[in-house]
Amino acid sequence: MVTYTAPLDDIRFALNDLWGYDQTVAPLPGCEDATSDVVDAVLEEAAKLCVNELLPLNRSGDEEGCTFENGVVRTPKGFKEAYTAFIEGGWAGLSADPEYGGQGLPKTVQFIVEELICSTNLSLGIYPGLSHGAYNALELYGNDALKALFLPKLSEGTWSGTMCLTEPHCGTDLGLIRTKAIPNGATGPDGEMAYKITGTKIFISAGEHDLTENILHLVLAKLPDAPPGAKGISLFLAPKFITKSDGTLGPRNGVACGSIEHKMGIKASATCVMNFDEAEGYLVGKPHGGLRAMFAMMNTARLAVGIQGLGLAETAYQSAVAYAKERTQGRSLKGAKHPDKPADPIIVHPDVRKMLLTMRAQIEGCRALAAWIGMAVDVAERHPDEAKRQEADDLVALMTPIIKAYFTDVGFEVTNLGMQVFGGHGYIREHGMEQLVRDARIAQLYEGTNGIQALDLVGRKLPQGTGRLLRRFFHPVLAFIEDNQTNADLADYVLPLAKAFGRLQQATGWVAQQGLRDPEEAGAAASDYLRLFALTALAYTWARTAQVVLAIPEAERQAFHKAKLSTARFYMTRLLPQTSSLFAMINSGAKPVMETEEAWF
Ligand SMILES: Cc1cc2nc3c(=O)[nH]c(=O)nc-3n(C[C@H](O)[C@H](O)[C@H](O)COP(=O)(O)OP(=O)(O)OC[C@H]3O[C@@H](n4cnc5c(N)ncnc54)[C@H](O)[C@@H]3O)c2cc1C
């Protein structure tokens, strides 16, 4: 069994001490009641739900998995009850619009609650996670009638949602989809033309299950007059049960689960082949406007997937710390630390400490970054000043591929380190560490692989607005460095940050220039560049953390604060230097990657 307590102290630190939640988010229109005290109470409740209801089902859910029989998918024992407790607590509509029955809490709170859910039961969390993505797409692009009909059910959680994008022959390149939509000659419950959707979608998370009364599939398909490629994609909503205009359920629609996948991890999350056979569907957004709507759906989903990595990493870290303090093997290199015992606990060994600190520094850095960007999502949505909204939106757009890719890489690396701390016992199922590794692996793949995130960063986000997005990150970091570079107390933190930032600036110039000349240069640099960027962003959060802690008089610093400083120093000295090798790798260019001819492989 893993060890887990919700890291509420660290969350409070990130929200309040580091980024000033009460000055940034609480004053936004609609957030007036969501002060830090209220948020704190919400998080306490979320922590109880996660620890008491979700965590106990994590391992049994993994052992049992989902089952498929005669078109029916069953989730593991206890999942239905836990999901019911989840929706009865109002968690499904936490950040949904009160107009549609939601609680209207800031997205910042939503992201944090998602971290706790992912730490305790990622498989279960995927069901409401998908509904959340569907809610966002419908809220942004659906017509008023569709919104009135479906959004309250999604925010209540009695109906769930899916994202049906992938087909057997295409995942990344969705321009290739073959699913068709043709007008069916009747009107839908929104009074608009309904369509018949036909095609096969694979790998559909939560495509079929027994948790909700109805499932709303958001499906990418092509209309008969669709232009070729990605410009010809449209988005449709096809419910499992046809929904009448009064909201009552009609007959079963022409969409069914053909089978479920047998996977490496997240075994209690049903991953389905979905067959659409003239299923009734309703257009969401404009004809051929599916790509935009899809990005709306995917952007929030990408941040949420990043959070999955963070959540799993936290559980691995806490479990590894507990084990390292308990497991006795060998003696400290400087002589016995616990002479009363036959051996010292393994936490005395430098190598074990290095693993634990790597885990901790990555997790807390990622959490701080997530809090900053989560708050920017709220500013982007709610700030009364359009310029501020745009600024925040730019920052979110820039950081989304970084959070998705880097956090999920961290999720896999950190869960692996957790397993390593357990030695051979980490490989044995009963400790739960190998499940964390298996569960973490998928997040690097879905919602666009991490390689694709890196291409999004260098190909779309860097050039956008001639570097406007980039400046939303560069300017505050540069200002921080300039303001603090002569502060001797902060030198251990600001100087390494300044060096890494210099590398990032140079690498950015290199990628932009070389990429213009030859796109393969940008392609070959992309994933190293994303990692260099992420490491620098985490360095910024760690330097700010040090600044906050150093402002507290030394005598008043708690163990929590002292640990923050020592972890910050570890990050700067033991992890951030990776930026140097990444910089060298980027500068070596595309030739070493591309000169090997296809036939030589
Ligand atoms: C458990 C699970 C759940 C999923 N849930 C959903 C879901 O709910 N809805 C849904 O629609 N899909 C879902 N997916 C599908 C998932 O999003 C895709 O698998 C993923 O986007 C990658 O697509 P692919 O598997 O076809 O890989 P491919 O697109 O075939 O890619 C294979 C490799 O080539 C690389 N590659 C491809 N194109 C390029 C390029 N242009 N440049 C550089 N590298 C490239 C990729 O990075 C990857 O490494 C799920 C998948 C799994 C396994």
The ligand as an ORCA input file, in Angstrom:
! r2SCAN-3c Opt
* xyz 0 1
  C      -4.868      4.539    -22.729
  C      -5.137      5.490    -23.837
  C      -6.197      6.383    -23.723
  C      -6.480      7.258    -24.781
  N      -7.581      8.075    -24.699
  C      -7.984      8.743    -25.812
  C      -9.251      9.416    -25.852
  O      -9.970      9.485    -24.862
  N      -9.621      9.994    -27.011
  C      -8.855      9.955    -28.132
  O      -9.271     10.461    -29.159
  N      -7.646      9.342    -28.126
  C      -7.205      8.736    -27.002
  N      -5.994      8.083    -26.993
  C      -5.152      8.149    -28.178
  C      -3.908      8.995    -27.975
  O      -4.242     10.348    -27.848
  C      -2.969      8.706    -29.145
  O      -2.501      7.385    -28.970
  C      -1.824      9.677    -29.236
  O      -2.300     10.961    -29.558
  C      -0.788      9.274    -30.259
  O      -1.365      8.845    -31.460
  P      -0.947      7.421    -32.067
  O      -1.039      6.421    -31.003
  O      -1.736      7.187    -33.300
  O       0.572      7.585    -32.434
  P       1.181      8.106    -33.822
  O       0.489      9.360    -34.223
  O       1.179      6.998    -34.778
  O       2.659      8.457    -33.393
  C       3.695      7.445    -33.252
  C       5.015      8.129    -32.912
  O       5.373      9.036    -33.959
  C       5.545     10.337    -33.468
  N       5.012     11.285    -34.469
  C       3.852     11.220    -35.137
  N       3.723     12.273    -35.962
  C       4.822     13.021    -35.805
  C       5.275     14.252    -36.358
  N       4.533     14.934    -37.239
  N       6.470     14.734    -35.941
  C       7.202     14.093    -35.021
  N       6.826     12.928    -34.470
  C       5.646     12.394    -34.844
  C       4.766     10.400    -32.172
  O       5.275     11.381    -31.280
  C       4.952      8.985    -31.647
  O       6.163      8.882    -30.948
  C      -5.663      7.248    -25.935
  C      -4.583      6.366    -26.022
  C      -4.322      5.484    -25.020
  C      -3.191      4.512    -25.166
*
